[in-house]
Amino acid sequence: MVSRRILLFAGSGIASFALLLIIISVGTPNWLDDGSGYQVGLFKTCTSSLGCSTNNRVTQGGLSVFGLLLLFFGIVTAIAGAFVENMSRYLILASVGFLFFSSMFIMSAYATWGVYSRDSSYSAGTTLSSSCVPMSWSYNLAVASHFFLLIALTLIAMVFGEVFLQGRNDSS
C-alpha cells in the first residue's frame, strides 16, 4: 500500500515536471530560431525587424494544448487514485489512459513540427544558407516533456498492474 502511494506520487511528480515543460514550450515562440532574430512558435512568429505577429499553427498548437490538458487530468486522477481506496483501480486506469493519450498528442505535435524545419518559406527571411531552419529550445522542451511523461506513465502503469493483479487474486 505504501509503496503504491510512493510510486503514484513519484509518477505524479515526474508528470508534473513534464507538464511544466510542455506549458513553457507551448507558451514561447522559439520552436524554430535562425539565431538572427527570426523565431517561429506555435502561436507567434517574431522577427527582429518587424516584431511579433500572430501566426497560429493550428495542427501542432491544438495537439500540444490537448496533450497538455490530458496530462493535467492524468496527474489529477493519479493523485486521486492514491487517496480513494475503493475506486483506486478505476482512477489509476483512467490516469494511465490520460497519460498515454497525452504522450501520443505531444509526440504528434513535435513530430509533425519537423516539416517546418525543411520548409523553404520559413528560411526565406533568415540568414541561413541552407534550406533547413534549426529547431530551438521550445521544441526541445516539448521533446523533453514527452520523455519525462513516458517515465511517469511507466511508474503509474506499474502501480495499476499491481492493483489489478491484487484485485484479481482477492476475487479468486
C-alpha positions as CSV (number, residue, x, y, z in Angstrom):
1,M,0.0,0.0,0.0
2,V,2.7,2.5,1.0
3,S,4.9,1.5,-2.0
4,R,1.9,2.1,-4.3
5,R,1.4,5.6,-3.0
6,I,5.1,6.3,-3.3
7,L,5.1,5.2,-6.9
8,L,1.9,7.1,-7.6
9,F,3.4,10.3,-6.1
10,A,6.7,9.8,-7.8
11,G,4.9,9.3,-11.1
12,S,2.7,12.3,-10.5
13,G,5.7,14.4,-9.6
14,I,7.6,13.5,-12.8
15,A,4.4,14.1,-14.8
16,S,4.0,17.5,-13.1
17,F,7.6,18.3,-14.3
18,A,6.6,17.2,-17.8
19,L,3.5,19.4,-17.5
20,L,5.7,22.4,-16.6
21,L,8.0,21.8,-19.5
22,I,5.1,21.5,-22.0
23,I,3.5,24.7,-20.7
24,I,6.7,26.6,-21.2
25,S,7.2,25.0,-24.6
26,V,3.7,25.9,-25.8
27,G,3.8,29.4,-24.4
28,T,7.1,30.5,-26.0
29,P,7.7,31.4,-29.7
30,N,11.0,29.6,-30.1
31,W,10.3,26.3,-31.8
32,L,12.4,27.5,-34.8
33,D,15.2,30.0,-34.5
34,D,17.8,31.0,-37.0
35,G,19.9,32.9,-34.5
36,S,19.5,36.3,-36.0
37,G,16.1,37.2,-34.6
38,Y,13.8,35.1,-36.8
39,Q,11.7,32.9,-34.5
40,V,8.6,30.7,-35.2
41,G,6.4,29.3,-32.4
42,L,3.1,27.6,-32.2
43,F,1.1,30.8,-32.0
44,K,3.6,33.6,-33.0
45,T,6.2,34.5,-35.5
46,C,8.8,37.0,-34.4
47,T,11.4,38.9,-36.5
48,S,14.0,41.4,-35.2
49,S,12.8,44.0,-37.7
50,L,9.0,43.6,-37.6
51,G,8.4,42.4,-34.1
52,C,6.0,39.6,-33.3
53,S,2.8,38.7,-35.2
54,T,0.1,36.1,-34.5
55,N,0.6,33.1,-36.7
56,N,-1.2,30.1,-35.4
57,R,-0.1,26.6,-36.3
58,V,-3.5,25.0,-35.8
59,T,-2.4,21.4,-36.0
60,Q,0.6,21.5,-33.7
61,G,-0.9,24.0,-31.4
62,G,-4.1,22.0,-31.0
63,L,-2.2,18.7,-30.5
64,S,0.1,20.4,-27.8
65,V,-2.7,22.1,-25.9
66,F,-4.9,18.9,-25.9
67,G,-1.9,16.8,-24.8
68,L,-1.3,19.4,-22.0
69,L,-4.9,19.1,-20.8
70,L,-4.8,15.3,-20.9
71,L,-1.5,15.4,-18.9
72,F,-3.2,17.6,-16.3
73,F,-6.2,15.2,-16.0
74,G,-3.8,12.2,-15.8
75,I,-1.9,13.8,-12.8
76,V,-5.2,14.7,-11.0
77,T,-6.6,11.1,-11.4
78,A,-3.3,9.5,-10.3
79,I,-3.3,11.6,-7.1
80,A,-7.0,10.8,-6.5
81,G,-6.2,7.1,-7.0
82,A,-3.7,7.3,-4.2
83,F,-6.3,8.5,-1.7
84,V,-9.6,6.8,-2.8
85,E,-9.3,3.2,-1.8
86,N,-12.5,1.6,-3.2
87,M,-12.1,3.3,-6.6
88,S,-8.3,3.3,-6.9
89,R,-8.3,0.6,-9.7
90,Y,-10.5,2.7,-12.0
91,L,-8.8,6.0,-11.2
92,I,-5.4,4.6,-11.8
93,L,-6.6,3.0,-15.1
94,A,-8.0,6.4,-16.1
95,S,-4.7,8.1,-15.2
96,V,-2.8,5.6,-17.4
97,G,-5.2,6.3,-20.2
98,F,-4.9,10.0,-19.9
99,L,-1.1,9.9,-19.7
100,F,-0.9,7.5,-22.7
101,F,-3.0,9.7,-24.9
102,S,-1.3,12.8,-23.7
103,S,2.0,11.3,-24.8
104,M,0.6,10.5,-28.2
105,F,-0.7,14.0,-28.7
106,I,2.5,15.7,-27.5
107,M,4.6,13.3,-29.7
108,S,2.4,14.0,-32.7
109,A,2.8,17.8,-32.1
110,Y,6.6,17.8,-32.2
111,A,6.9,15.1,-34.8
112,T,4.6,17.0,-37.3
113,W,6.5,20.2,-36.5
114,G,9.6,18.7,-38.2
115,V,8.2,19.6,-41.6
116,Y,8.6,23.3,-40.8
117,S,12.4,22.8,-40.4
118,R,12.5,21.8,-44.1
119,D,10.1,24.4,-45.4
120,S,11.9,26.9,-47.6
121,S,9.3,29.6,-46.9
122,Y,10.4,29.7,-43.2
123,S,14.0,30.1,-44.1
124,A,13.4,32.7,-46.8
125,G,13.8,35.6,-44.4
126,T,16.7,34.2,-42.5
127,T,20.4,34.5,-42.8
128,L,20.9,30.7,-43.1
129,S,22.5,29.5,-46.3
130,S,20.7,26.1,-46.2
131,S,17.0,25.4,-46.5
132,C,16.9,23.9,-43.0
133,V,15.9,26.1,-40.1
134,P,17.3,24.6,-36.8
135,M,14.9,23.6,-34.0
136,S,15.1,25.8,-30.9
137,W,14.7,25.3,-27.2
138,S,10.9,25.4,-27.1
139,Y,10.8,22.4,-29.4
140,N,13.4,20.7,-27.3
141,L,11.3,21.3,-24.2
142,A,8.4,19.5,-25.9
143,V,10.7,16.5,-26.6
144,A,12.0,16.5,-23.0
145,S,8.4,16.7,-21.7
146,H,7.5,13.7,-23.7
147,F,10.5,11.8,-22.3
148,F,9.5,12.6,-18.7
149,L,5.9,11.8,-19.5
150,L,6.9,8.3,-20.6
151,I,8.8,7.7,-17.3
152,A,5.7,8.9,-15.3
153,L,3.4,6.7,-17.4
154,T,5.6,3.7,-16.7
155,L,5.6,4.2,-13.0
156,I,1.8,4.7,-12.8
157,A,1.2,1.7,-15.1
158,M,3.3,-0.4,-12.8
159,V,1.0,0.6,-9.9
160,F,-2.1,-0.2,-12.0
161,G,-0.6,-3.7,-12.8
162,E,-0.1,-4.4,-9.1
163,V,-3.6,-3.2,-8.2
164,F,-5.2,-5.2,-11.0
165,L,-3.4,-8.4,-10.0
166,Q,-4.1,-8.0,-6.4
167,G,-7.8,-7.4,-7.1
168,R,-7.8,-10.5,-9.3
169,N,-6.1,-12.6,-6.7
170,D,-8.5,-11.4,-4.0
171,S,-11.6,-12.4,-6.0
172,S,-10.4,-16.0,-6.7
